[in-house]
Structures are given as structure tokens and as C-alpha cells.
Amino acid sequence: MIKKYFNNYNLDRTQKANLNTILSLFFRGGSILLQFALIPLTIDYIKPDVYGVWLTLSSLVGWVAMFDIGIANGLKNRLSESLANKDIEKARIYVSTTYVIIGTIACMLIGLYFILYNLFDWQAIFNSRFIPESELKNVVTIVSLFFLLKFITDIVNVVAASFQMVSVSSILLFISNLGLTISVWILTKTTNGNLILLALYLSGIPFLISLVSNFYLFRSQFKLVKPSFKYVDLKYSKSIISLGSQFFILQIIGLIIFQTDNILIAQFFSPAEVTNFNIAYKYYSIVTILFTILLTPYWTAFTEAYHSKDFNWIKLSIKKLRVYWGLSVLVLAIMLIVANFIIKLWIGDAVQISFSLSLSICAYIAVSNWNAIFANFSNGVGKLRVQILYAIIMGIVNIPLSFILVKIFGLGTFAMPLSNFICLIFGGVISYIQYFKIIREKATGIWNK
């Protein structure tokens, strides 16, 4: 069956979802182990304060991903629809056009960066006077350039998802993490805390692997939709962008809710506290990663099932995912009990994680995973209006709420995941209601847009 999967033979929707889950669990599990090995290596190499700066930089650069204005997710749905309808020519047009659009955006951002980067006080941004300004600028430049280039090559992951082969991204991530772990281990043996070298390795290797995967996969598994200038047709960009713009709004809100924690902690507290927060988050994020692996194959499967009017399959799949969610909460509870022992065994005494921080992260992850089930469904069927509305409200509330919890109520770093939890819990109820309306074909007005 695995051979059939990789050679694009016909498998039914459930077989593809199950195979994606098995392969993704295997390779993503390996990636988790490698990432856990990489963190202490990196902290030992550049020390906790500098590692906190690195994490904050990674969060800032991650914001640039929003500049695709949701085009990648727009492509995912449009390409899935075209493949479901066996319209290969339109599928190839969508892929080719998307590469041109994303490539143009990336080139514009690179040019804009070189025009503006000297205008910023990077030491103030990262609260890191202990790193020379020139070194910090070089690191920001290296990370930004490789990220923007990878911005283009990562489209292959969207194509893989549309072919219901989401495990491809897990395989590439495993290869990337293996290369990174080996490279940083070599750095620890041959150099002394060189942040620029670390930036080159941690940014350059993932890009190179992504680039090679494009050449290989479009000559094999995805040959039918291989991008070509011949198939670029910008009139189709409207179809991608109109749907993608809705995903873009959700991405922006998601960025505000999920990616500002490192920056807020660096400003409210210190870069060292960023390290503490991220170690705790990475420990519990094992549950998020595993749950995402189980969930991810269903986005494009929901798209196909919805357009095929196979509502019974959708109901059974949601029921299965809710069982997975219940198990994930149980795992979080066990991880909370043994957290201090495991983190000390993993990192040593370099970081200190409070129980309140651990508990708030667990609560946030639990409600986030619940939301993800129904967001995945609404994303797959393209009914985003309700999700956008409550996401905008959450996005407006999140940062002021974090500020109030820290500055007025005097809470520590756990205020950030607590704020996320409060914002997300309302969305979980609303998305659940929308799912039932759609699946019973009773959704009207905003519920059906």
C-alpha cells in the first residue's frame, strides 16, 4: 500500500489519510527526537541569553510568512478541487501561477529588506546589548534571506497536501532536522559560540533540502502538475487570491495570538525568560505536533468529501478526531505531572519552569487542538467567514489582555499562554456550532460563507 501511495496509484480517501498518519507519525516522531537533541546542543553552544535572542528573531522572521496573503492555502483548496475533478490542466495552471506570484512577493521583500534594514536598532528590538550590532545585523540578514528563499520552495508542501500526501512535509522535516543536529554538533566540536555560523547552518540547510525536494518531486510524484512559465495564467490568480485572502486574515490573527509570545516576554521580562518559556512550550508541544500529524491529512480529504457530498465520511472522521483529542488531554495531564523530572533530565539546571507556566501552556494547547479540528474542517470546505469574525475579535483582545495580566495583575510569563487560552475558548464553541450547521446542510447566511 505504501508503494501505491508514493506512485500515485488509486487509494481511497480513508486509506490515504491512514497512510499519511502512519508515515507522518514515524518521520515526525524522528524529527521531534532530533529537535529535542538539537535544543540543548544549541543552548550549550550559544548560552541561554543568546538562544533567547535567536528564538525571538525566529518569531519575527516567521511574520514574513504572512506576506503570501494566504495564497498557499488558497492553492491547497483550488488544487485539491481540480484534482478531485480530474482537471489536470487547470491544476498545473494553479501551481505554475502560484510559483510566479510567491516568487515575485519574495523578491520584493528581499529588496525592501535591503532598503530598510539599516534603519532599525536591532539591539533594542531584541533587548540584547550583549551582542554587537554588526553581528546582529549579519544574523538577521542571513536568516531573512534564507527564509524568503524557502518561502518560494515550500510551495511543494502545499502541492503534496493537495495530492493527499502530507507526509512528504514530515519526511522533509526529518531530513532537515537530521542535517541540523549533525551540523550543530560539529559546530560545538570545532568552534566557540559563533552566532553567524549557527544562523548559516540553521537557515541554510532547511532551504537547500526544500530546494532539492522541488527538483526531485516535480520530476516524479508531482510530474502532472510540474510548474512551467507556459502554464502561468494570471487570470487564475484571482481565484487563488480571493480564497487566499480569507486565509490571510486568519494567518495574521494566528500570528498575533500564537507568535507574539516570545516578543512580549522579551520586552516584559528578558531574553532568558524567552528561553524558559520556549523550553516548556517545546516539551508540551509534542502533543500539538502529534495531534497535528493526525489532523493534517483531513484538510484536503474534507475538501474532496464535501464536494462529493460524502457527509457520512466527514461525521465519522470528526468523531474519530474528537476521540484523539480526548486522548491528547490525558497525555497532557501525565506530562504535567512528570514535567520537572523530564525537563531536568533533558536540559539540566539551565532553565527553571514554574508549575503555573506549565499548567497554562497545557490548558492553551488543549483548547487550541480542539479548535484545530473544526478549523481544519471549515478550511477544507472553504467556509471561513465565521472563523474570520471571531479570529478578528480574538486578535484585537489578545495583546491588551496579556499586557493587563502582566502589568496590572502582576502575573509572570504564564500570562501569555493564559491570554491565548481565554481568547481561544470562545472560538472553540463557535466553530463547533458551525460544523453542525454545515454537516446537517442547515447553514445559512454567514454560517455558510
N, C-alpha and C positions, 0 to 999 in steps of 0.2 A: 504493500500500500504506500509506503514511503517513496519507493521508486516511482510509482504512478504520480504521486504528489509533485515530485520535482521535475517530472517530464510532462506535466500539464495534461495527463490523462483525466478522463471524466471521473470525478468523485462527487458524491452528493454533498449537500451543504453541511450536514452533521459530521460526515467523515472528515471534511476539510477542517472544520472547527476543532474536532478532537485531535487531529494530527498536528495542527498548529499549536494547540495547547501542550501536547507532549513534547514536541521539538523545542518550543519556546521555554518550557519548564527546564528542560535539560541544559540548553545553552544559556538561558538567563540565570539559572542556578549557578552555573560555572562562572558567569560574569559577576554575580554577587560575591562569590568567594574571592575572586580576583580583586574586586573593588575593596573588599574588606582587608585584603593583604596590602593593597596599594595605599590606603589611608595612613596606617602607622608608618609605612616607609616614607611617605611624603612629609608627614609631621616631623619625623625624626630628621629628615633631610633639611627642611627649612624652618623648623620650630613653630609652635602653635600660633604666635602672633602673626607671622608672615603667612602661615596657612590660612588664617582668618581673612587676610587681605586677598589671598588667592580665591577663596570662596566668594567673597563679595564681588570681586572682578568677574567671576564666572556668572554670577547672578545678573550683573549689569549687562554683560555681553549677551546673555540669554534674552534680554529685552529686544535685541535686534531681530530675533526670530519673528517678532510681531509684524515686521515690515513686509512680510509676504502677503499682508492684508487677507489672510485666510485662504489664499489661493491653493495651497497644498491640500487642505481639507475639501475645498471646492472640487479640486481634481479627483480626490478619492471617491466622492459620490458620483460625479459625472462619468468617470471612467468605469466605475462599478456598474452603472446603468447601461453604458454602451456594451460592456462585455456580457451582461445579462441578456441584452437584446441581440447579441452576435454581430454588432455593428463595428467591425474591426477598423474600418477606415476612419470612422469618427473617433474611435478610441485613440488611434495614432495621432490624429489631429490634436486632440486634447493634450496628449503627452508632449508633443513637439512644441505646441504653443505655450504650454506651461514652462518648459525649459527656457524659452526665449524671454518670457515675462520675468521669471525669477532671476535669470542671468542679468537682465537689464537692471532690475532693482538692486542686485548685489553690487554691480559695477558703479551705480550711482552712489550707493552707501560708502563704498571704498573711497571714491573721490571726495565725498562730503567729509569723511573722517580725516583725510589728509589736509583738508582746508581748515578744519576746526580744532584738531586735537591739541595744538599748542595754546589754545585759548583757555584750557581748563587747568585748574590747580588739582592735579591728581592726588597729591598727598592729603589735601583737605577732603576730597571725595571719599578716600579710603581711611581717613583718620590714621595715617601711617607715616609720621615724620621720621620714623626709624629706617625707612627705605629711601635712598636717594631719588630725587625727582627724575633724573635722566634714566635711571634703571627702571623706574615705574612706568615711564613713557614707553620705553622699549618693550616691556612686558605687555602693556595694553595694546600696542601696535601689533605685536606677534599674534596675540590671542584674537584680536579683532579681525585681522586679515584671514587667518585660517578658518575662523568661524564663518565669515562671509563666503569664502570659497566652498566650504562644506554646506552652506546654505543652499547652493545650487545642486551639488551631487546627492544630497539627501532625498531628492525627489524620487530616487529609485525605491526608497522605502514605501512611499505612497503608492507607487505602481505595484509593488509586491502585495501591499494590503488589498488593493483593488482586485488582484488575481486570487484573493483569499489565501495568500502565502505570507502572513505577517511574521511567521517565524524567521524569515530571511533577515529582518532587522535584528532579531535576537542573536542570530549566528554572527552577523557583522559586529555586533556589540561585543560578543565574546572574543572574537579575534582582536578587536581593538583593545579591550581590557587586558588581554594576554600580552600584547605588544607593549602597552603602557607599563604594566607591572614589571616586566623584564627590563624595560628601559630605565625606569626609576631605580630599580635595584642596582643596575650598572652605574647609574649616576652616584648612588650612595657609596659605591666602592671606589669610584675614580675621581670624584670632585667633592667640593665642600660648599653646600648650600647655595648653589648658583640658581637664582630665580629665573634668569633669562633662559638658561638651558632647560630648566624644568618646563617653562612655557612653550619652548620649541617642541619638546617631546610630547607634552600633554595635549597640545593643539594640533601639531603636525601629523602625528601618527593616525588619529581618527580620520583626518581629511584624506590622507593617502589611501587608507583602506576603503573609504567611501568612494573615492575616485576609481580605484581598480574595480570595485564591485559594479560600477556603471558599465565599464567596458565589457566585463565578463557576462553580466546578466542580460544585457541587451543583445548579446550575440547568442544567447542560449534560451533560458526560460521565457524572457520577455521580448523575443525577436519580433513577434507580431506587431508590437507597438513601439518599436525602436524609433527614437526621435530623429527627425530629419528636417532640414530647412524647407524641403519640398512640401512638407505637410503642415507647415506653420500657417495658420489662418486666424488672424486676429479678430475676425467677427465671432469666433467661438469663445474668445476671451470674456465677452460679456456674460455668457452662460456660466463660466467658471467663477468670475469675479462677483457676480450678483449673489450666488450662493456663498462664495468665499467671504464676502464682506460681512455676512452674518456670523460666520465662524470667527472672523477677525475681531468683532466686538467681544465675543466670548473669550478669545485669546487675551485681549487687553485686560478684561476683567480678571481672568485667571492669573495673569501676571501680577496684577495689583494684590490679589488675595494670596497667591502662593509664593511669589518670587521676591516680595519686598522684605520678608522677614530678616534676611541677612543684612540688608542695608539699614533697616530700622534698629536692629541690635547693635550694629557697628556705631550708629550715631547715638543711641540712647545709653549704651554701655561701653563696649570696647571690642576690638577685633578678636581678642582672646575669647570673649563670650560667644562670638560667632562660631568659633571652633567647637566650644562646648555644646552649643545648640545643634550644630550640624552632626556631631558625633551621635548625639541622642536621636536625632531625626533619621540618620542613616541606619541606625540599629533597628528602629521600629519600621522604617520604610521597606524592610524585607517583606512585610505583609502587603504593603501597597504594590510593590513590584510583582509579587506572586499573584495578587488579585488582578492586576492589570494584564498579566500574561493570560489568565483565564478569560478575561473580559474582551481583550482586543480583537480576537477573531470574529466577534459577533457584530462589529460595526458594519462591515460590508455584507455580512450574512443577513443582517436585519434589512439592509437596503434591497438585497435580492428577494428576500422573503416578502417584504412589504409590496414590492412591485409585482410579485407573483400571487398576492392575496393569500399567502400561507400564514394566516394568523394563529393557527393552532401551534405551528412550529415556534412562533415568537413567544406564545404563552408558556410553552414547556421550557424554552430557553431561559426566560426571565425567572421562572420558578427555580430552575437549576442554579442560576446565578445568585438568587436570594439565599439558597442553602449554603453556597460558597461563602457568602457574606457573613452568615451566622458563624461559620467555622473560623473565619478571619478574626472576628471579635474574640472568640475563645483563645485563639493563638496570641492576640494582643495582650489578653489578661495574663497568660502564662509568661509572656516576655516581660511584662511589667514586674512580676514577682521576682524574676531572676535577673533583672536588668543590671543591678550593681555588680553582681558577680561576673556576668558575661562581659560587660564593658571594661571592667578592671583587667580581666583575662586578655581581652582584645587589645586595649590601648595602654594599660598600665595605670600609673598615677598621674599621667599628664593632663587629664581632664577630670572634672567633678560634675556629675549630673544629679540635680535635685529630683526628689520624688514628684514635686509639683510640675516640673517641666516634663517629666516622663508621662505623668497622668494626662496632662493637657494635650500632648502630642498623640497619645493613644486615642483620646476622645475625638480629636480632629481627624485622624486617619480613618476611624470607624465611620464617621458621618460622611467623609469625603468618598470612601469606597461605595457607600450606599447611593450617594448622588451619582457616582460614575455609572452605575448600572443603567439608570433611566436617562442620563445624559447621553450615553452610548446609543441607546435606542432612538431617542429623538434626533440625534446627529445622523444616525443611519437612515432614518426616514425623511430627513430634511425638514422637520417641524421644529423650528428654532426660536420662534418669536417669544414664547413664554419664558424659555430659558434665558433669552437675552434680557428680558424685562427684569426678572429677579436678579440676574447677574449684575446689571447696572446698579440696582439698589445696594447689593452687597459690596460692590466695588466702591461706591461712594462712602459707605459706612465703615469699611474695614480699617483704613489707616487712622481716621479720627478715633475710632474705638480703641485701637492699640495705644494711641497717644494718651487717651483718658485712663486706660488701665495702668499704664506705666507712671504717668506724671501726676495723676490725681489720686489714684488708689494705691500707688506705690508698689505695684506688682513687679516681679522680676522678668526674666526673659520668657517665662511661660505665658506672659500676656499675649505674645504674638500668636502661638497656636490656639490659645483660648479665644482670641478675637476671630480667628478663622472658623473655629467650631461654631461660635454663636452665629456668624454670618451664613454658614452652610446649612445649618439645621432647618431653616425655613425653606430653603431651596429644595431640600430632600422631600418635604411634604408636597410641594407644588408639582415637582417633576413626577412624583408617584401618581398624583391625580391625573395629570395629562396623559400618562401612559394608559391608564384605564379608559379614558375617553377615546383615545385613538384606537386601541385594540378592540373596543366594542363598537367602533365606527359611529360614535356619537359625538366626536369632537367637532365643534363649530367655532366660527369666529377666530379669535386669537389662539385658541387651543389647537387649531388645525392649520396654523401658518408657520 
